[in-house]
Amino acid sequence: MNQLQAIAAPVGRIFLALVFVTSGFGKISGYAGTQGYMEAMGVPGALLPLVIALELLGGLAIMLGWHTRIAAFLLAGFSLLSALLFHANFGDQMQMIMFMKNVSIAGGFLMLVAMGGGAFSLDSRFNKQT
């Protein structure tokens, strides 16, 4: 692995996961509002603790490169599902952009599923590629 790849892997993981970690903390601090928004969109508010856990734990797992492929697969699915549930109003240009952002993030996670955590990951440190 060359030097650029060695640096790009952990930086890319951090950049990709940062939105989920910050969003998870934001959902905790704005719990009632987030729950109300979910319910207004037809999603049971009782799922919010699972959403928070997936965003925080999955995001941290990606950042650390721990069970990278599993966490990336789950977050790719979450990103696509979120796009379909919350951003599928293609008549609204902002929602279309948000939809495409989620699809792009899912693509990044699928690259992690294919390639693993790369350099400076707990997976590579312990010689696991999960």
N, C-alpha and C positions, 0 to 999 in steps of 0.2 A: 504494500500500500504506500503510495507516495505521500509526501508531506501535505499537499493540498487536501487530499482525501482524509488524512488523519485529522486535520483541523476542521474540515467542512462537516464531517459526520456529527461531532458533538454540538457544534454551533447550529447546524441544521435541526438537530433534535430539539435543542432548546428553543429556537425560534418557532418551530412547528407546535410545540407543546405549550408555550407561554400563554397563548390565548385561552387554552382550556383551564390552566391553573388559575389565572386571574379571573376568568369567568366563574369558576367554581366558588372562589372566595366572594365574588360579587353576588352570587346567588344566595350565599349564606347571609350576607349583610342586608340583602333586599329580599328576604325569603317570602314574605307575604305578597309583595308585588310580583315576584316571579311566579309564584303559585297561581295568582290570579290571572296572569298572562297565559300561562299554560292552559288553565281551565277555559279561558276565553277562546283559545284556539282548538278546543276539543280534546285536549290531552289531560288525563287525570292528574290533579295536583299532588296526589299521593305518591307519584313517581319522582317527585323532586329530590328526595334524599338519595335515590339511586343515580339520578343525573349528576348531583353534586359529587357523589363518591366516584363516579366514572370520570368526571372532568378532573377532579383533584388527583386521585390515585393513578388514573391512566396517564395524565399529563406528567406527573412526577416520575412514573415508570419510564416514559419516553425520554424525559430529560436525563435520567440516570442511565438509560440503556439497560433497564432491568426487565426481562421477559418482553423485550421490545416487539417482537413479532405478534405476540398475543395482544398486547396493549394497543399496538397500531391497528390491528384488525378490528378490535372493538371500537376504537375511536373513528376509524374510517366508516364503519356502519352507523355510528352515532351521528357523524357529520352528514351522511347522506339522508338519514332519517330526519334529522333536524331541517335540512334543506327542503325536503318534501312537505313536512308538517308546518313549518313556519315561514317559508320564503318562496312558495310556489305561485305567488300572484305575479304572473309574468306581464300583466298590464302596468305594473308599477316598476319603473326602471330601477329604483333602489332595491326592491325585493329581488329583482332579476340579478342584480350585482351580488347581493347577499347569497342567493342560490348558487351562483357560479363560484363564489368564494368558498362555500362549503364543499362543493364538488372538487375544487382545486385542492383543498386541504385533505379531502379523502384520497385524492391521487397521491399526495405526498406521503400519507400514511401507508398506502398500498406499496409505495416504493420501499418503505421501511419493512413491510411484510416480506417483500422479495429479497432485500439486501441485508436485513438485520441491523443491529445497532451500530456497527462499525467500530472505529477506534474510540478509545476512552469510554467504553461502555462497561457496565457490570457484566453484561453477557460475554464480552470478549475477555474480560479479566478472569472470569470463571469458566471460560471456554465453552459456554453454552450459546447456542444461537436460537433462543426462544424469544 
